[in-house]
């Protein structure tokens, strides 16, 4: 490993130190996707730790999605995580030269609960469209989208092709232009349905993105809850720093 080498943090278990060293090498490109991870014996000898410590380090990276195990061949470096921000899945993956895909899992028109009805401005007795989609990249399951939109505003939405960008459909068919989104990101574990749909084990880590999407008139266009695989995705955020957080001149 090039550059300054980490020293063990004695306040943490040694396996976390070894895991951090391997993580650094993966992120620096010194261990390549689908290349072999050093064996437990080699890690033990290289870093002067027990094989049990080395095993725990590798297991940590498996849980984090940095490496994967092939029962017959060994342990290998995983593909880099896909990077997302709050926006169109189709556009982001296309811009990154990935191939996005969509499978419609469910599409129905339902009676909304009171909160959804209020937020979407649905009149008394009105209905809501629920759209659930599996999003893929190069055929690999990545996320489950659960989307609510007003059936009063978009009455024939479910009759259209729902396998592309929903935002582009709203613009082209209804002249509705999503312009901003309020979002909340939380870490969760997958239930059985979500895990089976995404092709991972129940209890695997996931990222939930809850979105409220606004149109050009500051009206709420869409409510969504998107569940992303935690081992394959990460989110980037760019935001201004509040004035209260900027240190005064001369202070550190």
HUMOFEN-V896440 format. One record per residue. N is the residue number from 0. RES is the residue in one small letter. PSI is psi in radians with two decimals (999 if undefined). Layout:
BEGIN
n=N res=RES psi=PSI
n=N res=RES psi=PSI
END
This chain:
BEGIN
n=0 res=x psi=2.23
n=1 res=x psi=2.90
n=2 res=x psi=-2.98
n=3 res=x psi=2.27
n=4 res=x psi=2.44
n=5 res=x psi=2.62
n=6 res=x psi=2.61
n=7 res=x psi=2.39
n=8 res=x psi=1.85
n=9 res=x psi=-0.15
n=10 res=x psi=-0.20
n=11 res=x psi=2.73
n=12 res=x psi=2.59
n=13 res=x psi=-0.53
n=14 res=x psi=-0.51
n=15 res=x psi=-0.59
n=16 res=x psi=-0.81
n=17 res=x psi=-0.74
n=18 res=x psi=-0.70
n=19 res=x psi=-0.67
n=20 res=x psi=-0.80
n=21 res=x psi=-0.68
n=22 res=x psi=-0.73
n=23 res=x psi=-0.76
n=24 res=x psi=-0.68
n=25 res=x psi=-0.81
n=26 res=x psi=-0.46
n=27 res=x psi=-0.06
n=28 res=x psi=0.22
n=29 res=x psi=-0.36
n=30 res=x psi=2.13
n=31 res=x psi=2.66
n=32 res=x psi=2.30
n=33 res=x psi=0.12
n=34 res=x psi=2.75
n=35 res=x psi=2.48
n=36 res=x psi=2.42
n=37 res=x psi=2.52
n=38 res=x psi=2.84
n=39 res=x psi=-0.67
n=40 res=x psi=-0.77
n=41 res=x psi=-0.71
n=42 res=x psi=-0.69
n=43 res=x psi=-0.79
n=44 res=x psi=-0.71
n=45 res=x psi=-0.70
n=46 res=x psi=0.05
n=47 res=x psi=0.71
n=48 res=x psi=2.95
n=49 res=x psi=2.81
n=50 res=x psi=-0.54
n=51 res=x psi=-0.71
n=52 res=x psi=-0.76
n=53 res=x psi=-0.71
n=54 res=x psi=-0.76
n=55 res=x psi=-0.62
n=56 res=x psi=-0.79
n=57 res=x psi=-0.70
n=58 res=x psi=-0.63
n=59 res=x psi=-0.75
n=60 res=x psi=-0.51
n=61 res=x psi=-0.81
n=62 res=x psi=-0.59
n=63 res=x psi=-0.18
n=64 res=x psi=0.18
n=65 res=x psi=-0.50
n=66 res=x psi=2.85
n=67 res=x psi=2.73
n=68 res=x psi=2.41
n=69 res=x psi=1.99
n=70 res=x psi=-0.51
n=71 res=x psi=-0.42
n=72 res=x psi=-0.46
n=73 res=x psi=-2.71
n=74 res=x psi=2.37
n=75 res=x psi=2.76
n=76 res=x psi=2.35
n=77 res=x psi=2.87
n=78 res=x psi=2.60
n=79 res=x psi=2.60
n=80 res=x psi=2.58
n=81 res=x psi=2.35
n=82 res=x psi=2.26
n=83 res=x psi=2.77
n=84 res=x psi=-3.07
n=85 res=x psi=2.00
n=86 res=x psi=-2.82
n=87 res=x psi=2.11
n=88 res=x psi=-0.83
n=89 res=x psi=-0.82
n=90 res=x psi=-0.75
n=91 res=x psi=-0.78
n=92 res=x psi=-0.63
n=93 res=x psi=-0.74
n=94 res=x psi=-0.51
n=95 res=x psi=0.20
n=96 res=x psi=0.52
n=97 res=x psi=2.90
n=98 res=x psi=1.79
n=99 res=x psi=2.65
n=100 res=x psi=2.84
n=101 res=x psi=2.36
n=102 res=x psi=2.16
n=103 res=x psi=2.04
n=104 res=x psi=-0.62
n=105 res=x psi=2.54
n=106 res=x psi=2.01
n=107 res=x psi=2.76
n=108 res=x psi=2.14
n=109 res=x psi=2.94
n=110 res=x psi=2.18
n=111 res=x psi=2.71
n=112 res=x psi=2.87
n=113 res=x psi=-0.71
n=114 res=x psi=-0.83
n=115 res=x psi=-0.74
n=116 res=x psi=-0.79
n=117 res=x psi=-0.80
n=118 res=x psi=-0.63
n=119 res=x psi=-0.02
n=120 res=x psi=0.63
n=121 res=x psi=2.24
n=122 res=x psi=2.88
n=123 res=x psi=2.29
n=124 res=x psi=-0.02
n=125 res=x psi=3.02
n=126 res=x psi=2.90
n=127 res=x psi=2.49
n=128 res=x psi=2.28
n=129 res=x psi=2.15
n=130 res=x psi=2.12
n=131 res=x psi=2.17
n=132 res=x psi=2.52
n=133 res=x psi=2.16
n=134 res=x psi=2.36
n=135 res=x psi=2.80
n=136 res=x psi=2.09
n=137 res=x psi=0.63
n=138 res=x psi=-0.08
n=139 res=x psi=2.23
n=140 res=x psi=2.30
n=141 res=x psi=-0.72
n=142 res=x psi=2.68
n=143 res=x psi=2.14
n=144 res=x psi=2.37
n=145 res=x psi=1.88
n=146 res=x psi=2.34
n=147 res=x psi=2.29
n=148 res=x psi=2.78
n=149 res=x psi=2.21
n=150 res=x psi=-0.37
n=151 res=x psi=-0.69
n=152 res=x psi=-0.60
n=153 res=x psi=1.19
n=154 res=x psi=-0.65
n=155 res=x psi=0.37
n=156 res=x psi=-0.75
n=157 res=x psi=-0.12
n=158 res=x psi=-0.16
n=159 res=x psi=2.97
n=160 res=x psi=2.07
n=161 res=x psi=0.31
n=162 res=x psi=-0.01
n=163 res=x psi=-2.69
n=164 res=x psi=2.09
n=165 res=x psi=-0.67
n=166 res=x psi=-0.69
n=167 res=x psi=-0.62
n=168 res=x psi=-0.76
n=169 res=x psi=-0.66
n=170 res=x psi=-0.83
n=171 res=x psi=-0.69
n=172 res=x psi=-0.59
n=173 res=x psi=0.03
n=174 res=x psi=0.67
n=175 res=x psi=2.23
n=176 res=x psi=1.75
n=177 res=x psi=2.27
n=178 res=x psi=-0.38
n=179 res=x psi=2.87
n=180 res=x psi=2.37
n=181 res=x psi=2.33
n=182 res=x psi=2.66
n=183 res=x psi=2.32
n=184 res=x psi=2.24
n=185 res=x psi=2.70
n=186 res=x psi=2.33
n=187 res=x psi=3.11
n=188 res=x psi=2.63
n=189 res=x psi=2.42
n=190 res=x psi=-3.14
n=191 res=x psi=-0.78
n=192 res=x psi=-0.85
n=193 res=x psi=-0.75
n=194 res=x psi=-0.80
n=195 res=x psi=-0.68
n=196 res=x psi=-0.63
n=197 res=x psi=-0.03
n=198 res=x psi=0.53
n=199 res=x psi=3.13
n=200 res=x psi=2.52
n=201 res=x psi=2.47
n=202 res=x psi=-0.05
n=203 res=x psi=2.66
n=204 res=x psi=2.60
n=205 res=x psi=2.85
n=206 res=x psi=2.19
n=207 res=x psi=2.19
n=208 res=x psi=1.98
n=209 res=x psi=2.13
n=210 res=x psi=2.43
n=211 res=x psi=1.98
n=212 res=x psi=2.31
n=213 res=x psi=2.58
n=214 res=x psi=-3.04
n=215 res=x psi=-0.41
n=216 res=x psi=0.29
n=217 res=x psi=0.37
n=218 res=x psi=2.65
n=219 res=x psi=2.13
n=220 res=x psi=-0.63
n=221 res=x psi=2.47
n=222 res=x psi=2.32
n=223 res=x psi=2.61
n=224 res=x psi=1.92
n=225 res=x psi=2.30
n=226 res=x psi=2.00
n=227 res=x psi=2.49
n=228 res=x psi=2.24
n=229 res=x psi=-0.37
n=230 res=x psi=-0.17
n=231 res=x psi=-0.06
n=232 res=x psi=2.72
n=233 res=x psi=2.74
n=234 res=x psi=2.38
n=235 res=x psi=2.46
n=236 res=x psi=2.28
n=237 res=x psi=2.17
n=238 res=x psi=2.63
n=239 res=x psi=2.61
n=240 res=x psi=2.24
n=241 res=x psi=2.55
n=242 res=x psi=-0.60
n=243 res=x psi=-0.28
n=244 res=x psi=-0.18
n=245 res=x psi=2.19
n=246 res=x psi=2.55
n=247 res=x psi=2.68
n=248 res=x psi=2.29
n=249 res=x psi=-0.11
n=250 res=x psi=2.64
n=251 res=x psi=999
END
